[in-house]
Amino acid sequence: MKVLIVEDEIMAQRSLTRLLAQNYPDMDVVGTATSVNSAVAWLRDPANSVDVIFMDVELADGICFEIFRQVDIKAKVIMTTAYDSYALKAFEAGSIDYLLKPVDADALQRAVSRVRSRGGSVDIEALMKLMEGKNAPKKEYKERYIIKINDRIVPLKTSEIAYVYSEEKNNYLVTFDEQRYIIDSSLDVINDELNPADFFRISRSCIISMKAIRSIIKQTGRLRIIASPESSFEMTVSRSRVDDFMNWLEK
């Protein structure tokens, strides 16, 4: 069986791939996608075919149900999610099964058994209702951070943030007025808190605001960003994120 994994967390993607390889040698992971846009592009490619899709509900650029709006999916679908409410609605909407993350071997066995034993049609109408927000909760994103500097507290609106980066084991917020603040939260946490319509994680060590991008220079397999305010480091988009980044820019 050919498998596509749609998952924006690379560690979760690798973990699921490893579990499948260890326990189900007949299930071959033939493709991966990290966003709605990249999943749609993969599924639209006539050279690609798949029997089963493991699909995370919340992706880097939106809710996965948008994929069904753009592509006629014939494969069997297993939803993966960290949220019980989403999982139940996805299951009721017609996917074969759902898996709560982190995925364990027993839950995976249950899902794979159902895939093998019965058909996998997806109820598109139910999914469309979820997409339209009739059932799915809307995620709320951070509006401000509280920065502590010795005895001083600085409330900082997310709209003031130009970019966030890691350097020498510290994480920094840089504002449009060229102020730099140390923040305790990790980039993983910050990335989850910021609205993906406004911010994009271009690499493991940098998240940038759309408004901070002044120009982009093409390099071999990469993109270099000229930011405003100017960064103290070379700001590049990771090779693996270039396509998603360009899709994000075009929205």
N, C-alpha and C positions, 0 to 999 in steps of 0.2 A: 504494500500500500504506500502510495506517495503522500508525504506529509508537508504541509506548509505551516510554519510557526509565525504568527503575527504578535510580536511582543517588543515593547520599547525598552525594557530593562534587560540589558545584555546578559547579566548574571542569571536571571530567570530563564532567558532564552537558552543559555548554555546548559543550565541544570535540566531543563525539560528534554533537550536534545540528548543529554547523557543518559537520562532515565529511559528514554525510548530505545537507545542503542543497547543498553544493558539488558533490557527485559523483552524487547519486541524486535528481533532482528529483521522481521519481514516489513517493518515500518521504516521507510527510508525518508529522511528529512531532505527534500529536494530544494527547499527555498525558505528564506526568512525575510521578514519585513518588520520595520520598527515604527511605522506610522500608517495612517489612513492612505496617504498619497502613494507611499511605496507599495503598500499591499494592493491597491487598485492597479498600479502600473504592472506589478508582477502577474496579477490575475488576468489582465487584459492581453498580455503577451501570448500570442498563439503558440509559441514554442513551449509554454509551460502548461502542465496538467497536474492535478492533485486530487486525491481521494478524500483526505481528511485535513481540516484546518483547525489548529489550536489558536484561538483568537482572544487576546486580552481585550477587556472591555474599554479601559481608558488608555488611549495611546497619546503619543507626544503632541499630535496635532488635532486631537478630538476624540469623540466616542466612536467605537468601532462600527456601530450600526450604520454610519455614513457609508461604509464600504458596500453595504447591500443596496444602497440607493444607486450606486454607480456601476455595479457589476452584478450580473445574473450568476449567482453561486449555486452550483450543482453538488459540490462536495459536502460531506458530512461535517458538521461544525461542533466543536467543543469550546465553550467559553471558559476563559480563565480570569479570575478577578480576586482582589483582596477584600471586596465588599460583599457581604451576604445579600443585601437587598438587590444589588445589581445581578448577582448570580441567580437568585430565584427568578427574577423577571426574565432574564435571558433564557433560563431553562423553560419557563412557561411560554416564552415566545416561539419555541420550537427547535432549539438546538438539541443535539443528542444528549448532551450532559454539560455540567459545569464543574470546574475545579477551583477550589479556593487556594490562593497562593499563601505560603510556599507549597507547591504541589508535592504530595508524598506518593510513594509507590502504590499503596493500597487504593487511594482515590484514583490514580491513573489506571490501575487495573480495572476498576469499575467502569470508567469511561471507555476504555478500549474494548471491553467486553460488549458494551452496548453498541459501539460502532460496528463491531463484527456481526452482531446478532439481528440488527434491524436497520431499516432505511433511515436516511438522514435529511429529509426535506426540512427546509426552514420556513416558518410562517412569516412571510415578508410583511404582511399587514400589521402583525403584532410588533415586529421590529420597527416599522415605520412610526407606530404610535410612540414607541420608546424614544425614537429619534426626535420626534416633535415635542418631547418634553412632557407628555401626558402622564408618564409613570416614572421616568428616570429623574433622580434628583440632580440639581445643577450644582456643580462644584463651586465653592466660594474660594477666591484667591486672596492672598495677603494684600492688604491696602497700605500697611506701614510697618516699619521695624522700629524697635526702641533700641537705640545705640547708647551704651554706657561708656563714658570716658571719665575715668577716675570718679569724682563726685558729681559729674555733669551727666544729664540724660538728654539725648537728642532724638526727638520723634522724626522719623524719616519716611516720607511717602514713597511708595514703590514707583510712582511716576517721576520721581526725582533721580532714580537710579539709572546710570548710563550702562554700567556693566559690573559684574562680580567676577573676581578671579582668585585663584589660590597661588601662593608664592611662599616658599620656605616655611611650610607647615602652618601658615596663617591664611585666613580667608578675608578678602577686602571687598567692600562696597565702594564704588566710585560714582559720584554724583555729577550731574551736568554742570554744576558750578565748580567742578574740579576739587571737591573735597573727597578725602579717602578715609574710610572708617574700617576698623577691624570688627568682624562679626564672628560670634562663636559657632553659629550653625554651619553645617557642612554644605558643600555645593549640591549634593544630592537632595538634601532637605529644602534648600532655597529653590532649586529648580522645580520641585513639586509645589512650592508655595506661590510661585509667580505665574501669572497668566500667560499661557503659551502663545496667545495671539500677539503679545507684546514683547516677549523674551524668548530667546533661543539659546540652548546650550551648544556652543560650537565645538567644544572639546571637553575633555575631562576637567580642565582647569579654568574654564571661562564660560560665563553666560552673558549675553549682550542684549541690550534693548534695541528694538527696531529703530528707534529715534536716534540712537548713537552711531548708526552706520553712515559714514560720510561717502565712502567709495569702496570698491572691491577690486583687488588685483588678482588676475588668474596666474597661478603658478602650476608646476607639473603635478597634476592630480590633487591640487589643493587650491584654496582660496585664501588670500591675505586681506584682512579688513583694516581699513583706515578709519579709526573711530574718532568721535568728537564727544568729550575731550580726548586728546591723544593719549594712547596707552604707553606705559613705560616698558612694555614687552611686545614681542612680535605676536600679533593676534591673528591666528590662522584657524580655518575651519578644518576639522579632522577629515581625512579622505572618506571615511565611512559615513560622514554626515553631510557631505556636499550636496547630494541630490535632495535630501530632506530640507536642507537650508535654503536651496534655491526655490523649492516649492513653497516654503514658508514666506519667503520674500515676495512671491508673486500673488499672495492672497490679498 
